[in-house]
Amino acid sequence: MSSIALRWRRTLAVALTGVSLFSVTAASAAEITVWCWDPNFNGATMEEAFSRYQAEHPDDTINVVIFDKAAMEQKLQAQLASGTTEGLPDIVLIEDYRAQKYLQSFPGAFEPLNDHVDYSTFAPYKVELATVNGQTYSLPFDSGVTGYFYRSDLMEEAGYTAEDLENITWDRLIEIGVDVKEKTGETLLPIDPNEAGWLRIMMQSAGTWYFDAEGNATIVDNPAIKAALETYQRLAAADISKPVSGWTEYTGSFTSGDTISTYSGVWMTATIKSNPDQSGNWGVAPIPRLDGIESSVNASNLGGSSWYVLSSAPQKDMAIDFLAEIWGKDVDFYQKILVDQGALGSLMAAREGEAYQASDEFFGGQPVWQNFSTWLSEIPSVNYGIFTEEADAAVVAQIPAITGGGNIDEIIAAIDAQVRQQIQ
């Protein structure tokens, strides 16, 4: 064989080897698709998480698809109901209140993660809400751990310190609100008569819900629900609240100073801090507990969401590995998304990090994130069931009767009757 022919064969062999290696590399690369609804919050945190995973898996990529929340839920529901898996993502974000509805309505649609995630490292209530028959399906994400946000400067004018708002009951808060109004003329709280978040907060603080673990309605003869409705009625009668309609009017009331406090999830922190001129004039205390209910604690939840892997996911193994490695273990990741997005995750080990322990001058130097993470660990676990939204609607229908001084037992009976009719 001539030297020219030999060199040509060697060149061809090297070229073919390169093609072979490229083919192997291309075949090993993969892309996972994620559905979520907020580019600046859950979308941004997912992008950050994958950038960390990509450091060890440089050929893999992620496609984060942002939807309107309602449109995403409608699309997911429709596809799961039709049995059509084509076009579904690998990972989807689901609001915690809706989790059981999806898991119980579409058995087999989501992948259990017990063999991949150490759930003992997460806030127990977040694990419980994604568990069915001993199998847990979510990678817990953001918490809705609640707090009582208040204008510390205006409270001080009336003679109240941060210590006066620690570990109090709702009745004590009502007393404080009456006293503050008498001394300063300030209105304590905004109240939206078209939403039932207040009842969710009060119920979960007592470790109860509209339904039991088997899905049976537990509205009648539920002491915590009765106490919550009575508390709301007393709050309305005390003339320390202002009615508002919708999100913009609600948040605008306390950010403008029209009202001086609110109770909400930790995610409200960013809204309150959007007014830098109020820095140093705010404080956060634990949520009040129900009077007369022994199980009620000064910790609860409002909102929150978690990540789920579809059983039909084209890149299921990679999706699980990614969630388990970053969202399930990376404490430094949780520090970064706390600082950058204000995302308070559910991984309990993250609270030992520097970001969580930092003080916040906006809130008078309080270690706000550390406090929220402490309250997070104290939230009672409840099963939200599959009809929370229907029960909320039944409660909202009775709010005029509650605030109008109606008989609470009769109101409870009406709520129960509407719920039972809707869930038949």
N, C-alpha and C positions, 0 to 999 in steps of 0.2 A: 504494500500500500504506500502511495506517495506521501511525503510529509505534508503536502497541502490537504490531502484527503483526511489524514490523521488529525490535523489541527481542526478541520471542519467538524469531524465527529466529536472531538472534545468540546468545541464550542456549542454544538447542538445539545450535548449531554448537560452542560452547565445551564443552558437556556431551559431545557426541559425540567431540570432540578428546580430552577427558579419558579417555573410555572407550578410545579408540584407543591413547593413550599407556599406559594401565594394561595393556591387553592385550599390548602389546609388552614392557613390563617383566615382566609375569607369564610370558610365553613365554620370556624370556631367563633367568629364574631357574631354578635346578636344584638337586637334592639328590643327593649321592653317598652310597652306603651302604658301610660298612666292617665287615668281620667280624674280630674278634680275641678274645683270651681273658683279659686281665687289666685290669680297670678302673683300677687304680692305677699301671699301668706302660705297656703299649702303648696301652691305651685313652686314658689321660690324655695321653700324648705326641701321639697323633693329634688329640685335641681342641685341644691347644695349637697344633699345626701349622695346623689349619684356621682357627683364630681369626686367624692371621697372613694367610692367604690371603684370608679374608673382608674384610680391610681394603681390599683392591683389588676385591673381588667381593662387595659388601654384600648382594646379593639371593640369593646361593647359600648352601646349608646342607649340613650333614653329619648322617648318622645312624649313630652308632657302636653296633654290636650286639655285646654281650658274651656269649660262649658259655663253657661248660665246654670246655676245650681238646680233650679226646677226642671230645666230642659234635660240636664244630665240624668236626673232621677227618673224622668219620664222615659227617656231612651233606654236606660238600663232595665227598668221595669218591663217595658214592652218587649225587649229582646229576650229576657229571661222567661217571660210568660209564653212567648211564641216558641221557645226552644231553639231559637236561632243563635248560634254562638259566633258566627262569622262577623267580624268587625268589632267584637268585644275586646276590651283591653286586657292586659296581663294583671294590672293592679287598678283598683278603683277606691276612691275615698267615699266613705259612707258616714253620714251623721249618726251619732250614737243612738239617738232616739228611734231611728229607723232600722237599726241593725237586726233586731229580732224579727221584724216583719220580713226582711229579705231572707234571713237564715231559715226561718220556719216555713215561709211560703215557697221557697225554691231549694229544697234539700238537694245536696249534691252539686249545687252551682258554685259553691265557694270551697276553697281548699283548707282543711284543718291544719294548723301550724304547730300543734303540740310537740311534735318530734323535732322541731327546728328552733323554737323560741323558749327561753326560760321565763315563764310567766310569773314566777315568784319575785322577779326583779321589777315588776310593774305595779302601779297602784291597783289594789285588789278590785275596786269598783269597776275599773276599765276592763279588767279581764272578765268579770262576771257578766257584763252586758253583751259580750260577744261569744258567750259559751252556750252550747246546746248539747244536752245529753253527754256532758263530760268532755266534749271537744270544743276547743277555742279556735276561732277563725280569723281574728284580727291581729294586726301589729298595732298596738295602741299608739295613738298620736296625741293630739293636743287635748288638754284638759279644760273643762269649763268650771274648775274649782272657783267657788264664789267668795266674794268679799264685800264688805260694806265700805264704799268710797264716800268720803265726806270732806267738806271744806273745813280744815282744822282752824283756820283763822277766825271763821265765823262761829264755830263751836266754842272757841276760847273766849270770844266776846260774851257768850252766855255762861261762861264759867266751867266749861267741860274740857278735860284733857284727854289724851289718847287712852290713858288707863281707864277712864270712865266708860269707854266704848268697848273694852275688851270683855269677851265672854259674857255678854248680856243676853237677856230674853227679848222677844219682840215687844212684850208689854212694857219693858223698861225703855226700849227705844221710843215707843209711843209717848211715854212720860217725858222723855228728854225732848222730843219734838214739840210737845205742848209748851214746855218750859222755854225752849229756844224761841218759839214764836212770840210768847208773852214778853220776853226780854228784848228781842231784836227785831221782831216783825218778819223774820225769815221763814219761808216755807220749807219743810224738811225734804219732801220726796215728790218726784213726778210719778203718776200712776196712769198706765194705759189701760182703759177698761175693755180693750179688745184682745188682750193676751193673758195667758195663764201661767207665765213663767214663775210668778210668785208662789203659786201652789206647788209647782215642781220642786222649787227650792225648799219649801217648808216640808213637803212630804219626804224628800230624800234625806233631809237632815235627821228625820226620825226613823230612817231605814224602812220606809214603806212606800207603796205606789198604788196606782188605781187597780192593779191586778196582782194576783199571787203568782208563784212560779209556774203554776199549771195554766195560767191565763184566765182564771176566774176573777170576775169583778169583786173588788174588796172595798167598795165605796161606802156602803151602808155598814154601820157598826164598826167603823174604822176610827178609833179615837184621834189619831194624828190628823186625818183629813178633817174631822169635825173641828178640832182645835185650830187648824189652819184657816178654815172658812170663818170661824169666829174671830180670829186674830185680824184677818183682812177687813171684816166688818167693823171692828173697833178702830182700826187704822183709818178707815174712811170716815167714821163718825167723829174722829178727833180733830178734824179740820186742819191737818198738818200736811196734806198732800194737794197736788195740783193735777187735774186730768190733762192728759196729752194724747195726741193721736198720731201713731206711726213713729218710725225710727228717728227721723230727722227732728221732729218736735220733741221727742223724748230726750235724745242726747243734747239737743240745744238748750233744754231747760236747765240742766246742771252745769253745762260748760259756759253758759252765759251768766250764771249766777241767779237765775230766776228761782231755782231751787238749790239746796245746798248739799244734797247727798243722793246716792242711789245704791241699790244692792244689785250686783250683777256678776257675770263670770269674769275671770282674769283677763279675758280678751278685751274688756272695756278699758284697760290701762292705757292703750295707745290712743283711744279717743280722748280721754281726759288729758293726756300729756300733749295733745295737739295744740294746746293753748299755753305757750311757754311763759306768757306774762303771769300765769298763775302758779309758777314754780315756787315750792316751799309752802304753799297754802292748802295742800291736800294731805290727807292721811287715809290709810286703809286699815280696817279692823276685821276680825272674823265675823262671819254672818251671824245674826242673832239666832237663838234656838227657840223652840216652842215652849211656852209655859205649860206646866202640868203634864208634859209627856216625857216620861223618864228616859226613853230611848233617843230623844232629840239631842243633837250635839251642835256645836258651833262650827259646823263644816257641812258644805253641800256642793251641788254641781248644777250648772246651767249650760247646756250645749256640749260641744266637743265632738270629735270625729276620729275615725281610725281607718287604717289601710287594709284592704282585703284582696286576696289573690283569687282570680277566677279559676275554677277547676279546668276550664277549657283553654286556659292561657297558652298561646303558642310558645312562650318562653317561661313556662311555669317554674322550672327548676332554677333558672337564673333569677326570676322575680323573688322567689323564696329566699335564695341565698343572699341577695342584695338586702332585702328587708331585715333578715336575721343578723347580718354582719354589721350594718350601719345603724338602722333604726333600733335594733335589738341590743346593741352593745356599746356603740361609740359615744362615750360620755362627752368627749370634746365637741362632737357634732351638736349635741344638745346645748352646750354653752354658746356655740356660734349662732344657732337659730333663735336662742333667747335674746341675744344682743341685737341681731340683725332684723328679726321679724317679730320679736316679742312673743315667740311661741313657747309656751310652758308645756313641755312634754310630760309623759307619764312614767318614764324610766326613773325609778327612785334613786339610783346611784348618781344621777346627774346633779342632785341637789348638793352634793359635796363639792361641786366645782366652783371656781372663782366667780363666774358670772352670777350664779345664784346667791352668793354670799355678799355681793356688793351692795352698798347702801345707795339710795336714790334721793338726791337732793330735792327733786320735784315733790317727793312725799316726806319732806322734812327730815331726810336722812334715814328713813326706815329701810331695813333690809327686805324690801317688798317681795322680791322673788323667793327669798328663803322662807318668808312667812307663808306665801301662797303654796310653796311646795310642802311645808309642814301641814297645812290644812288639807292639802291633796291626800296625804296619807291617812287622814281621819275621816274621809267621806264614807258614809255607810253604803254598802253594796245593795242595789235593788235590781229587779228584772223589769225592764221597761215594757216587755211584752210587744204585741204587734198592733195595739190599738191606742197608743198614747195620743196621737193626733185627734182621734175621734173623741176621746175622753176630754181633751183640752177644749174642743168645740162645745161639748156639753157644759163644761164649767163656764166658759165665756158667755154662753146663753143665759146663765143665771147670775152673772155679775150685777146687772141692774137690781135684781132682787136682794143680793147680798148687801150692796152698798145702800140700798133703800131701807134696810133694817128688817128684812124678811125673816121668817122663822127658819133657822138653820136646818133643823131636822127635815122640814118640808123641802128645802132647797136641795139637801142631800138626796132625798127620795127622787126629786125631779132629775138630778144629774144621773143617778143610777138608772132610772127608767130610760133616759135617752141613750145612755151608753149601751145598755142591754139590747135595745132595739137596733142599734147600729152594728153590733157585733154578731148578730144572729146569723 
